[in-house]
Amino acid sequence: MAKQGKSIIIGIHGLKNKTVPESLRDWWRAAIDEGLCRNQGGRSLEIDFELVYWADLLYARPKSPNIDAEPYVIASGTGPLLRGGMSVRQIAVARIQGGVGRILEKILGAPVTDDVVRDAFKIRVPDLVWYKEHEASQAAIRNRLIEPLRAAHEAGKRIMLIAHSMGSIIAYEVLRDA
């Protein structure tokens, strides 16, 4: 159940199909609660939480919670959780990936065109391509985020928006157009 307070965290998920909204919401809430508690010296904070779920607009059925559904797992150790940041491996991978376009241009003998990039996106991130190519779907997804943002604002709550993966794109566009 959502806790009643003066603040709210609104989360929006990312790419790919997800488990049922209730399970996904509960996993997000548990992870947020753990992080807040561990990073606040064991104090639990009374903060409402709402998850914006949009996978049902793209996928006919949610994933089973038992099949590759990315469930919440309690972090190991005790005390405050480590702050995020790129590891040396992640930095190296990002730099290598950044150089792939230049390597392909050398191999192909021509610049990598927008068509090549679009086709790669269709294969690697079809949800993003679908979102960008279907204005009605964009509006439906954005409205799912706009409504809880508006309701929290009208209730005078302080809002923290957490967006994962493609949810970041959606959140950016909603805030940009507000």
N, C-alpha and C positions, 0 to 999 in steps of 0.2 A: 504494500500500500504506500502511496505517496505520503510523505511527511508534510505537515502544514507549517509553513514558515514565510518569512519575508523575502526569501530568495528562491529561485528555481534554476535548475539545470535542465536545458532542453538538448537532447542528443538526436543526431540524424545519422543513420547508418550509411555504409558505403556500397560498393559494387557487389554484384552477384546475388543469387537467391539467398534467403535467410530462413531461419527456423520461424515458428509461429511468433507473432508479435509479443505475446505474453512472456515467453521464454527469453527472447532476445532482450526485452525490457528488464526482466529480472536479472539477467547476466550483467547488463550494463550497470544497473543499480548496485549490484553487489560489488562490482569492480570499483565504482565511484565511491561507495561507502568505505571500502577497504582503504583506498588511497587517501580519502579525507581523514579517516580515523588514524591511520598510521602516520600521516604527515602532520597531524594536529596533536601529537603526543597522546594518542589514545582516546581523545575526546570525539564523540560522535556529534556531527553537525546536523541540525534540523533543516534540511533543504529538500524542497519538492523536486521531483524528477519526472520528466515526460520524454518518451522516445517517439520520434517521428519515424514511422514505418512506411516505406513506399515500395518494397519488393513485390507486393501483391499487384501492383499496377503493371508489372512486367512479367511476372511468373504466375502460372496458373495455380500452383500449389506451393506452400512453403516446404522447406526442407524438414525432414524429420529431426527432432532434437537429438536423436541418437546417431545420425549419419553426418559426419564432417560438418557440424554446425557451429564450430568455434565456441564451445561453451566457456563460461567463466571458470577459471582455475585460480585458487588463492595463490598469491605470490609467495615465493619461498623467503625464508629469513624473518627477521623481526625489525622493528624500528621503521624509520621513514623509508619510503620507496625511493629508489634512485631517480634522479631527474633524467628526462629523455635527452637524447643527443646521438649524433651519428658515431658509430664505432669506426675504427680504422678500416675494417672490411667494407662497411657501407659506403664510406667515402671513396674507397678504391673502385667499388662496383659502379658508383655514380659517375666517376671520371671515365671509366672504361665505356660505359653506356653512352656517355656524351661523345666519345670518339667514334662510335659505331657509324654514325652518319658520314663522317669524313672517310672512313675506311670503305664503306659501300660506294661512295662517290669515286674513289680511286679504282675499285674493282670494276664498277660498271662503266667508268669513264664518262660519267655524266652526273649532274647534281641529282640528289634525291628529290623527287617531285612531290607535290602535295598529294597526288594520286597514290603514290607508294606509301606515304604516311597514313592516308585515310584507310587504305586497304589493310595496313598493319593494325590500325586501331580497330577495325571491324573484327579482326581475328582475336586480338588481345583484350580489348575492352568493349565488347558489344553493347553492354549496358549504357556506356557513355555515348556511343554512336546513336543508339536508339533514342536516348534522352535529347541529344542535340538535333536529331532529324524530325522529331515529332512534337510540334509546338503544343498540341493539346495535352500530351503527356507531361511536358515540361510544366505547364500551368497547373496540372493536377498535383504533381509532386511539390511544386513550390507552395501551393495553397495548403498542403499538409504541414508545411513549416510555418507559413505566415499565420495560420490560425492560432497555434499555441503561443507564438511570439506576441501576437496582438492581445490575446487574453491575459497573458502575464503582465504585459505593459499596462493594460487597463486596470489590472488588479494592484498596480503599484509595486510589483515585485522587481527585485534586482535579477537580471537575467544573465546566465552564463550559457553560451551556446557551444556545444562540443560536436564537431563534425568529423566523421571518419571517411577518408578516401573520397569517393565521388560525392559524399555528403558535404564535403568542403566546397566543392564547385557549386552545389545547389545553395548552400548557405551563403556563399559569396554573392551569387546572383540575386538572392532574395534581399540581402542587406544593401547591395549596390543599388537596387531598384526601389528601395524603400523611400 
